[in-house]
């Protein structure tokens, strides 16, 4: 937790991200529900997809990347 009062932020430092040369997670507001932090950290936004892309296509692509 960094900052004070209304400017408090939750920061998460993941050594795996650093080892892979990836940026760290962005900070979250200090009043974020602790039960939601892990869910937020696992969320991935995928944009600019064709309307013809089906969810099973995304699942197979995701599995190839992991």
N, C-alpha and C positions, 0 to 999 in steps of 0.2 A: 504494500500500500504506500503510495506516495502522495504528497500534498497534504493540505489541512482543510478542514471544514468542507465547504461545497466544492472545493477543487480536488478532493481526494480521488485518486485513480488506482485501480487494481492493475498491476503489471505482472505478467507471467513470463518467466525466462525459461526457455526450453533448450537445453544443451544439444539435443538432437537436431533442432533447426539450425543452430550455429554450426554444428559439424557438417551439415549438408549445404552450408552457405546460403541458407534461406533467412529472410527477415523474421524477427520475433513477432509474436502476436501483438496486435494493437492494444493499447490500454482500454480498460472498461471503466465506466463510472463507478465511484466508490460505493454507491448504494445498490449495485447489481446483486440480485439474489444469488447467494453462493451455490444454490442448487442448479442455477441456470448457467453458471460459468463454463462448465465442461461442455454443455450442449452448444453454447455459443462458440466455443473454441473448435468444435467439430463441424461447424456449419461451413459449407462451401457454396459460393455463388457461381453459377455457370450461366453466362449470357451469350447473346448473339447466335442463338440456335435457330435452325430452320423450323418452321411449323410442322414439318414432316418427321422430325426426330421423335422416336418413341422412347419411353422410359427404359425399356429393356436394352435399347441401343446404348443409352447412357450407362446402364449398369455394366454392360460388357466392356465398354471403353474404360470405365473407372477401374474395373478389376485388372485390366492390362497395365494400368499406371501404378498400381499399388505394389 
